[in-house]
Amino acid sequence: TASFSATYTVTQDDIDSGADVTNIATVTGTSPDGSTPVATDDVAVDLEDQAPALEAIKTVLSQEGSAPGDAVVFEVTVLNTGNVSLDDVVLTDTLRRADGTVITPAPVAVWDGVDEGTAGELDVGEDWVYTVTYALTQDDIDAGGVSNSVLAEATGPDGTGAEDVSD
């Protein structure tokens, strides 16, 4: 009898592929009569199901004042909270006045997947941070201010979408 063991560390690529990890062992030997028996065994390890998910967080980073032309700077953070890498990340911002009026053009693309310093896959646990600046108008002030949210959308390796709207 002989025993062998092998260790394999599951990678993010394994989870992103959506397939189980299979280990196939083949044993050959020579018997006393000269024949070569062959034995094959395989073991599959079930990986967790793909679960693409993300979280969008939007905060006011700074506000110069409350006169027309004064800037309000928002920070948008998108975080991969799922268990697979995400592609095709698109952030869309909708800005409203305090009276509910949508400020045009609406929605405004914050980031549309084009390389702006952050490109490629949004890895598990990774976050991307963007800054959005808006100049207040007299209509904004007359309405009592502005509020907004950002819609973050992305696609998992199997084509399943993930989205979140910032609070």
URQUI-V306852 format. One record per residue. N is the residue number from 1. D_LAST is the distance of its C-alpha to the last C-alpha in whole Angstrom. Layout:
{{N:D_LAST} {N:D_LAST}}
This chain:
{{1:62} {2:60} {3:56} {4:53} {5:50} {6:47} {7:44} {8:41} {9:37} {10:35} {11:33} {12:30} {13:32} {14:33} {15:30} {16:29} {17:32} {18:31} {19:35} {20:37} {21:39} {22:42} {23:45} {24:49} {25:52} {26:55} {27:58} {28:62} {29:65} {30:69} {31:71} {32:74} {33:75} {34:74} {35:71} {36:67} {37:65} {38:61} {39:59} {40:55} {41:52} {42:48} {43:45} {44:42} {45:39} {46:36} {47:33} {48:29} {49:28} {50:26} {51:22} {52:20} {53:16} {54:13} {55:10} {56:8} {57:7} {58:7} {59:9} {60:12} {61:15} {62:18} {63:19} {64:23} {65:23} {66:23} {67:26} {68:26} {69:26} {70:24} {71:21} {72:17} {73:16} {74:13} {75:13} {76:11} {77:12} {78:12} {79:14} {80:16} {81:16} {82:19} {83:23} {84:24} {85:23} {86:21} {87:23} {88:22} {89:18} {90:17} {91:14} {92:14} {93:12} {94:12} {95:13} {96:14} {97:16} {98:15} {99:18} {100:16} {101:18} {102:17} {103:18} {104:21} {105:21} {106:18} {107:16} {108:17} {109:18} {110:16} {111:18} {112:21} {113:22} {114:25} {115:26} {116:25} {117:25} {118:23} {119:25} {120:26} {121:24} {122:21} {123:23} {124:22} {125:20} {126:20} {127:17} {128:17} {129:16} {130:16} {131:16} {132:16} {133:18} {134:18} {135:21} {136:21} {137:23} {138:25} {139:24} {140:20} {141:22} {142:24} {143:21} {144:19} {145:17} {146:14} {147:10} {148:9} {149:7} {150:8} {151:10} {152:12} {153:15} {154:18} {155:21} {156:23} {157:27} {158:28} {159:26} {160:23} {161:20} {162:16} {163:13} {164:9} {165:6} {166:4} {167:0}}
